[in-house]
Amino acid sequence: MRVGFDVGGTFTDFVLEDEAGRWHTGKRLTTYPDPSEACIAGLEALLEEAGVGFDEVTRAVHGTTLGSNIVIERKGEGVALVTTAGFRDVLQIGREKRYQVYDLQITKPEPLIDRSWIWEIPGRVLADGTLRDPLDDASARATIREISGRGVTSLAVCFLHSYLNPEHERQFAELVAEEAPNIVVSLSSDVSPQFREYERTSTTVVNAYLITAVAEYLRTMVTQLGERGYAGRLFIMQSGGGVATAESMADLPVRMIESGPAAGALIAAKFGEISGHSDLVAFDMGGTTAKLSLVTDGQPATVGQFELHKVRLAPGSGIPMNVRSLDLVEIGAGGGSIARVARGTIEVGPDSAGSSPGPVCYGLGGTEPTVTDANLVLGYIAADRFAGGSMTLDLDAARGAISDRLAKPLGISAEEAAWGVHRMVNLNMEMATRVVSIERGNDPRGLALVATGGSGPAHACRLAVALGMPVVLIPAAAGVASAVGLLSAEVKFDTSRSFVTRLEGLDPERLNGVYKEMEAETSRIIEQSTDAAPVKMVREVDLRYVGQGFELAVEIPEGPVTTQTLHLVRDAFDEIYSKRYGFSSPDKPVEATTWKLTAYGDSPPLEVPKIDGGPDYGVPTGSRAVYFPETDGFVETPFFSRYDLVPKQLVEGPAIIEERESTTVIPPGLEGLVDEYGTIRIGVVA
């Protein structure tokens, strides 16, 4: 038996896969400031309901927003940076680029570490990895003592060109162990052995910023699970879509910065596969954010660098990290997103009411209207059956807040204001969908939309219609899909090395030596996780035409690297470049920058259970007034229980389909067909 539990900004989701392959699901409000409280309480309730003890669970997988929340909310304490003399301002200077060239009012994110908490150490490694000046031992020891006296508990160390020669960083870490053993050290040569000084420093700083809080959180989680009888390892989802042990992630928490959203993309790809759609957009809308990612040929797209907390999705506006991540676009558009009047119109998000105080209709102290309040007023969700009936929503309070704060200032009705909120949040998500599809070279009219999350199925059809997407897939247990996705993730671990060189004329033996080192490193982590050697290793290299500043990743064929292998890699690069940009230059020399390797461990596959096909189609449980602009207002609309639907059943819109964790809205003119796995396939474009 396996359990997956995923902490979101508003809700924490749970799934148990029992011995028969059935899924048992649960959902509860995320607890603050300690999300582990909801995790443990939810697991206890889920296992009790399924009649299972903690000692019967063989595998537990966890996804969490803890890392990204700590960074975004600047909750790190006692964190400092040590760098090479002359490079104290690397975080402040960044790339010196304006992410919006003509906007004079832009503000870049403030560095996570103030300049007064950054120290410089004499000693210099050159760009080819050779030592010019030795590390100044006396200066280093004096600095460490000063740092310790300032109350530093976590220290990022990033010396110039240490990705080629980590000797100085290793020496400094040994001195810290002697002078101040209470300080936890993050070395850039361990965290991010890649070129580009700013990005490498930023990645190492984020790791140091998280390491003490995440390590304590994971230790607590492991202890509490063990006290309840769980004897297996706790696995943590990484941003790149694989899982590794909690012990591994405690040392490298920067790798789990986008832990939860990655799981949603994985399960969307799985549902797309079994439904016959290998090219799709994964759309996961929860209570706080909406996450979108592109899946092509059944595989979610990945990137080698991720930016957290971007401004209006603009590249270069966030905090960069050199970590393998699924290519996600995340925006502040969820059920808890706050709506307000600004400049004579309705704006929604990016801030959220979260789980505390939550939307007005929760009755937990929230006063500002949210998307959930609007959907309640529009009739899309039921006040007495929200979250499987575990919460009763206050319709009058929601309508009152929308009326007072939105409708009256604009001179419209509460229902019109609620529709405005619904429409505006959809517009925000349309923009994000265009980013992950059109800007990645894919026409959304040829992609399916897989909608998950507690709020996703209520908005998916409108989103697909606006973009001309032909089909919407609403999988079973869509509201807890990220937790299900945790169970589908493979055990894997990736590493990388930067050395910049022309591809033509590269000595294959040098490259084989580099990959041998990387294979040993990743194998150690995989063996810790699975007690077995990796079952597969995938190699990649970042390539660019000489003179360019950005790269594309190209897979390296299996086997020892030879001159012929490098020729094949070059041909593949030209093909990928042409697909991305519309042309290629086979006659121009190509430069390699970073060499990567991903090792995979043996992981049990996730089988999606089929639903029972009864002799009769499910009938509506009842009807209620629901707002659809196509009908000029409210129309009496049937609502179905998702659990009554059977394979091959057709549900014509307008209709509402309810389940414990989410609600599907099918507008007029559309219809949904249920397949053998319980997925609702809604045709949008003929």
N, C-alpha and C positions, 0 to 999 in steps of 0.2 A: 504494500500500500504506500502511496505517495501523497504528500500534501504540498500545496503551493500557497503562499500568502504574500500579498502585495500591498504595500502601504502607499496610498495616494494622499493628495492634499486634503480631501474631504472624507473619503471612505477607504477602509481597508477591506480587501477582497480575499476570499478563501475558497479553495477547492480541495477535495479529497477524492483521489482515484482509488476505489476499493479493489479487492482481489478479483472481482468479476468484471472490472473495467468500467463500472458505473461511476458517474461524477456526483458528488455531494457538494453543494455550494453554500456559501454564506457571505454576509456583508454587514459591516458595522462602521459607525463613525470613527474616524481616526482620533486618537487621543493626543493631546498636547499638554505639557512639553515632551512627554515620553510616549512615542508611538508603540513601544513594545507592550504597553498595557493592553491596547486593543488587539494586538497580535495574539498574545497569550489567551486573553478572554475569548476571542473569536475561535481560536483553535480548540479550546476546551469545549465550547458550545457545539462546534461542528462535529468533533469526534464523538461527543456524547449523543448527539442526534443520530449519528450513523452507527452507534453501538460499537465503537472502536476505542481501544486504549492507546495511549501514546507509545506503549511498548510494542504495539503491533505495526507501527509506522516504520517503514524501512528507509525512507528518503524524505527530507524536508528541504524545500527550495524557497528562498526569500527574495523579494524585490522591494526596494525602498527608495523613497525620495529624500531620505535623511541627508545625504551628501549635498545634493543640489540646494536643499533648503538652507543648510548651514552657510553655503557660499552666498546665495542670493540675499539672505537676511543678515549676512556679516556677523555670524555668531561665534566665529573662532576667537580664541583668547590665547595669549602667551605665545604667539607665532612670530618668528623672526627669519630673516634671510641673510646668508653670508655669501658673498660673491667676490670675484677677482677685483683687485684694486683698479679703479677707473670705471667700474660698471655698476655703481650704486643706483643709478637712475634708469636701469633697463626697464623696469616695470612702468615707470612714469612715462618714458619716451615711447615705449611700445614700438609700433611700426611708423609712427609719425604721419599716418595716413588718415584723412577724414573720410569716414564711411558715407557721409553725404556731402559731396563737394560744395554744393551751393547753399546749404543750410548753415547759416552763421550761428545758430543757437544750439548746435548739437553738444551733447555732454557725453564723454566717454566714461565707462565705469571706473570708479576710483580703484586703485590697486588694493589688493587684499591686505598688503602690509605697508604701513606708513614708512616714509623715508627714515624716520628716526629709529626704526627697528630693523634697519638694513646696515650691515657692517661689511667693510672691505678688507681683504687679506692679500698682502703682496705675494707674488709667485705667478709664473706665466707659462702656459702651454701654447705652442704655435698652432697654426691652422693645419699643419701636416701631422700633428700629434707629438712633435718633439718638444723637449723641455728647454725653455730659454732661461727662466729664473726659477730656482728652487722655492718651495713653499717656506715662508718665513716662520720657523717654529716658535720663536719668542713672541712674535706679533700674534700668531694664532692662539697661543695659550693665554695671552693677556686678553684677547678678544673674547675667548670662551668664558673666562672668569667674569668679564664685564657683562656678557650676555646672561650668564647664570644669575648674577646679582640683580638684573632687571626683571627677573621672574619669567624668563622664557622657558617654556615646556616643550615646544616643538620647533625644530630648526630645519629650514630648507637650505641646502648647500648646492650652489650652482656655479662652478668655475668655468672659465673660458675653455672651449674645445674639449671638455671632459668626455664628450661622447666618443672621441677618438682615443684619448688617454686619460683614464680615470685616476691616475696615481695620486694627484693632489687631493682629490675628494676622499679617497680611501685614507690617506694620511690624516686629513682633518678629522674624519670620523673617529679614528683611533685616539686622537687627542681629546675629542669631546668625551669619549668613554673614560679617559683618565681623569680629566678635570671636572666634568659635570655629568656623571653617569645617569642622572635623572632626566636629562634632555633626550627626547626622541629625535633622531636624525633622518631626514629624507635626502638621499643623494640623487642628483639629476642623472648620474650615470647608471643608476638602478631604475629610477622612475621613468626616465625619458631619454635614452641614449641616442638622440637625434639632433641634427643640426638645426640652425635658426635659434639664435640666443634668446630672443624674447619669448618665443613659444615654449622652449625648453624650460626657461626660468618660471614662466607662468604655470606650467604643468606641475613642476616640482613644488611650487608654493601652494597650489591647490591641494596637493597630497599632504603637505605638512599642515595645512589649515584644517584638514579633516581627520588626520590620523589618530589623535587622542580621543576625540568624541566618538568616531566610528569604532575604534578598537574597544572602547568601553561598552558601547551599545551592543556590539556583536558578542562580546564576552558575556554580557548579561543575558542575551537571547539564548546562547548556547547553554548557559547554566540553568536557566529557567526550564528549557526543554528537557535537559537531563534530569532535573529534579522531578519532573512529571513522568519520567520513564522512557523518554526517547533515547535510544542508544546509538543512533546513526550520526552521520556528519550533517552539519548545517551547510547547505550550498547557497551561494549568493549570485544573483544574476549580474553580469557585467554589461557595460554599455554596448559592447560589441556583439551581444546576443548569445554568449556562452556562459556557463556557470563554473565557479570554482569554489573551493572551501572557504569558510568564514576566516580561517587562519591566514589564507593567502590574501584575502581582501583586507584584512586588518593592517597589513603592511603596505598595500597599494590601493587605498580607498578611492583614489582618483579614477580608477577603472570602473567603479560602480556608480559614477555620478549620474548616469541616466539608466539606472537599473530597471525601474518599473516600466517605462515606455518601451524599452527594447522587447520585453516579453509580449506586449500587445502586437508588435509587428510580426513576431515569430508565429503567433497563433493565427494571425490573419493570413499569412502565407499558407499555413496548413489548411485552413478552411477553404482558401482559394483553390488549392491543389485538389481536394476531394470534390469540389464543385465544378472542376474543369476550367478554372480561370487562373492561369499562371502569371498573368500581368495584371496588376491591380494597385490601388492605393489603399493602404491600411489607415483607417480613420478611427481613432480612439478618443472619445470625448468623455471625460469624467466630470468630477465636481469642481475642479480647479482649472484644468488646462485641457486643450485638445492637442493630440499628437498625430502627425501624419507622416507617412513614409511610403516610399515607392518599392514595389516588389516586381521584379522582371524575371521571367523564366523560373518562377517559383522561389527566387532568392531575394531577401531584403537587401537593398543597396547599403553599402558601408562606406565610411570615410575614415581617413587616417588622422584627421584633426577635427575636433569638435569645439564649438563656441557656446558657452553658457550665458544666458541672460542677454541675448541680442536685443537691440533696439529696433522695433518694427521689422524684424527679420533681416536687417541689413548686415551683409558680411563685413566683418572687421569691427563690429560694434560691441562684441561681447568679450568674455574672458576665454582666451584660447587654451586648449589642452591637446597635447599630442597623445591621444588615446584612441584606439580603434573603437568606433561607435557605429551603430546603425545610423543611416542618413535620415535623421529625424528633423522635422520642423515642429516646434512646440510653441503654442501661443496661449495667452491668457483668455481662453474661451471655454468655460465649463458651466455646469449647472449652478455653481456658486458665484459666477462672474457678476459683478455689481454693475447695474445700469444707472445712468444719470443723464440729466439734461446739460448739454454743453454747446454753446454757440447756436442755440435754437434748434438743436436736434438731439436724438438719443445716441449716446455712446455706451458701449458695453465692454467692460474689462479695461485693462488686463488684471486688475486687482480682484480678489475673490473673498467672499465671506467665509470660505472654508467650512470646517465642521464646527467651529466655535468663533463667532456666535452663529454662523450659518445663515441660510436664507430666512427671510421673515417668516415664511410658512412653517419652519421647523419649530418655532416657539421657544427658541433657546436664547433669545436676546437680540437677534438680528433686527436692524431697523431699515436697512437699505435694500431696495428691490433687486432681485437677481433673475437670472435666466430660469431657474426652477420656479420662482414665483410666477413669472410670466407664463410658463408652460402649464402651471396649475390653473391660472385664470382662463387660459385658452381651452382647457378641457383635455389637454394631451396626457396629463397624468391624473390619477385618481387620489383624492385626499385620504380615503380610508383604506387604500391598498398599496401605498407607497412602501417600497423595500419589503414586499411580501406581507404587508400589514403590520410590520414591526414599528412603524411610525405613522401617526395620524397628523396630516398636514392641516394648517389653518387657512382655509380659502379666503375667509373674510379679511384676515390680517394681510394676506398677500395682495388682495385687490385694493385694500386701503392704502398700502404703501405705494403701489403703482399709481394709484389715483393721485395721492398727495404729492409725490416726488416727481412724477413724470407727466401724467395726463393733464393735471390742472395747469402747470406752467406752460404747456404746449397748446392748451385749449382743445384737447381731444378727449375721447372716452377712455376709460380704463382698458377696455378690450383692444382698442386701437393702439394704445401705448404698449400693451403686452405683445401684440403682433409686431410692433416696431422693434421691441427687444429681441424677439425671436428672429426677425429678419436681419437685424444688424449683426447678431452673433453669427448667423449664417454667412453674411458677407465677409466677416473676418476670416472664417474658415475657407471660403472660396479662394481668397487671396493666398492662404497657406497651401491649398491644394494645387493651385497654379505653380507655386514655387517648387513643389516636389514632383510635378509632372512636366509642365511645359519647360521650365527652366532646367530640367534634367534631360530634355530632348524627347519627351514622350507626350503624345496627344491624349488628353484625358478622355476623348471620345472613343478611344480604343482600350480603355481600362475599366475594370470592374471596381466598385467601391465596397470594401468590407468594413462594416460599421460595428464597433464594439464600445465598451464602456457604459456606465450608467446612463449617460445622456445621448450617446451617439445614435442609437436607433430612432430617437425622436426627431433628429435633424437630418438624417442621412438622405432621405428621398429628396428633400428640397435642395440639398447640396448637389446631388447627382443631376437633377433636372437643370439646375443653373449652369452646370459645366458640360452638359450633353453626354454624361457617362451612361452607358447602355444598361447597366444592371447594378443593383444593390444587393449585397449578401448580408443577411442578419443571422449570424450563427447562433446555435443554442448556447445558453449561458453567456450571452454577449456582455452582460453587465459585469461579469467577473472574468472576462477573457484574458486579462493580463495575468491573473493568478493561474489560469489554465496554461497560458503560454510559458510559465515558469517550468511546468512539467514537460514541455516539449523541447526545452533547451538542451543542447549538448554540453558535455564537459569539454571546455577548451580553454586554451591560454595562448596568447600571442606575445611576440617580442620583436624587436627591430634593432637595426644598427645603421647608422649613417656613415657612409663615406662616398664623397662625390667624385665621379669619374666618368669619362666617356665610355659608352657601351662598346663602341668599336675599339678593339685593341685591349680590352680588359682581360687579365690573366684568369682563366677559369679556376685554376688551383687556389688562388687567393680567395675567391668567392666560396669555393667548397670548404675552405678552412673556417670562414666566417659562419657559414651555415652549420657546420659541425658544432661550434660553440653554442649557437642558438638552439639547436636540437637538444643538446644536453640540458640547457636551462629550462626549456619548456617541458621536457620529459620528466624532470624532477617534480614540477608542479602537478602534472597529470597523474603521475604515480602516487603522489600524496592524496589525490582526490579519488582515485579509482583502484588503488593497489595493483595497477597493471600498467604496462607500457602503452604509449599512444597507439591508436589504431590507424591514424592518418595524420599526415603533415602536409600543409599547403604552403608553398613559398610564393612571395610576390616581390615586386620591385617598383618603386616610384620612378617614372621616367618623364623627361621633358625634352623638347628640342633645345639645343644649346642656345643660351641667351634668354630663355623664358624664365619666369619666376614661379610657375606653378606646375604641378606634376599630375600624372594619371597613373593609377596602379595597374600593373600587368602581372598576370600569373606566370610563374616559371614552371615549365613541364617537369614531371617527376624524373628522378634519376640524377646521377652526377652531372654537374654543369660542364658543358663542353662548348667549343666555338659554335657548333651547329645549334646548340640550345640558345645561345645568345642571338643568333640570326632569327630563330623562331620568335623570340621575345620581341625583337625589333619589329617584325612583321605584325605581330599582335598589337603592338603599340600604335602603329600607323592606322590599323583598322579601328581601334577604340577611339583614337583621336578624331578620325573622320566621322564616326557616329556621333560624337559629342559636339563637334564644332562645324561639321559639314565639309571639311576638306582635310587633307594631310599633306606632308612634304617628305616623301620617301628619300629624297636626295639630300636632306639636311641631316647633320650629325645629331645623335641623341645622347643625352646625359642621364646617368643614373644617380639618385641621391640617397635613397633609403631602402634597405633590404629588409624584408619582413618574413616572419614564419609564424604559422598558426598550427598548434598541435591539438588533436582531438582525442578525447578519451572515449571508452566504450560506455554508451548511455542507453538506458532502456527506452524504446520508442513510445510515443504517445499514440494510442489508438482512439479515434473519435467514436464514441458509442452510437449505434443506430437507435432510433426511437421505435417504439412499438406501433404497429399499424393496426388499429382497431377496425371493426367492420363498418363503422359509421364515421362520417366527418364530424369534427367538433362544431358545435353550434355556439352562437354568441351567448355570453354570460348575461348580457344586458345591453343597455344603450344609454348614452348621455349626450348632452349638447356639447359639440366640439366646434371650434372656430376654424373655418377654411375660407380664405378670401375668394376662392373660386365659386363659392356658394353665397357670396355677399354677406357672410357672417356665420352665425352658429347654425349647425344642422345636427339633427339627431343621428348619432353615429353608433353602430354596434361595436362592442368590445368583446374580445375573445381572451380566454386563458390560453397561453402558449402551450400549456401541458395537455390541452384537449386536442390540439391539432395533430393530424396524422399525415403520413407521406401521400403526396399527390393531391393534397387538399389545396384548393384555390381560394384565396381571400381577396375580394374585390374592395377597392377603396371607394369612398372613405371608410377606414376601419382603424381600430386601435387593438393592438395585441399586447397583452400584459403578461409579465413574468416577475419573479421575485426581485430580480436585480435591475430590470430596465423595462422600458415601454417602447414599442415600435409604432410609429405613426405612418399609415399609408394614406396619402392624400387622394382626393377624387381623381379618377382617370387612370390610376395605377392599380396593379394587382400583384399579389404575392403568391408564389407556388412553394409549398413545403416539400423538401426532399427527404430521403431516407435517414439523413443525419439530423433532421430537425431544423436545418438551415432554411430561412425564408428567402427565396429568390424573387426579387421585385424587378420586373422589367420596366425600364424608364423610357428608352428610345426605341421605336419600332425598327 
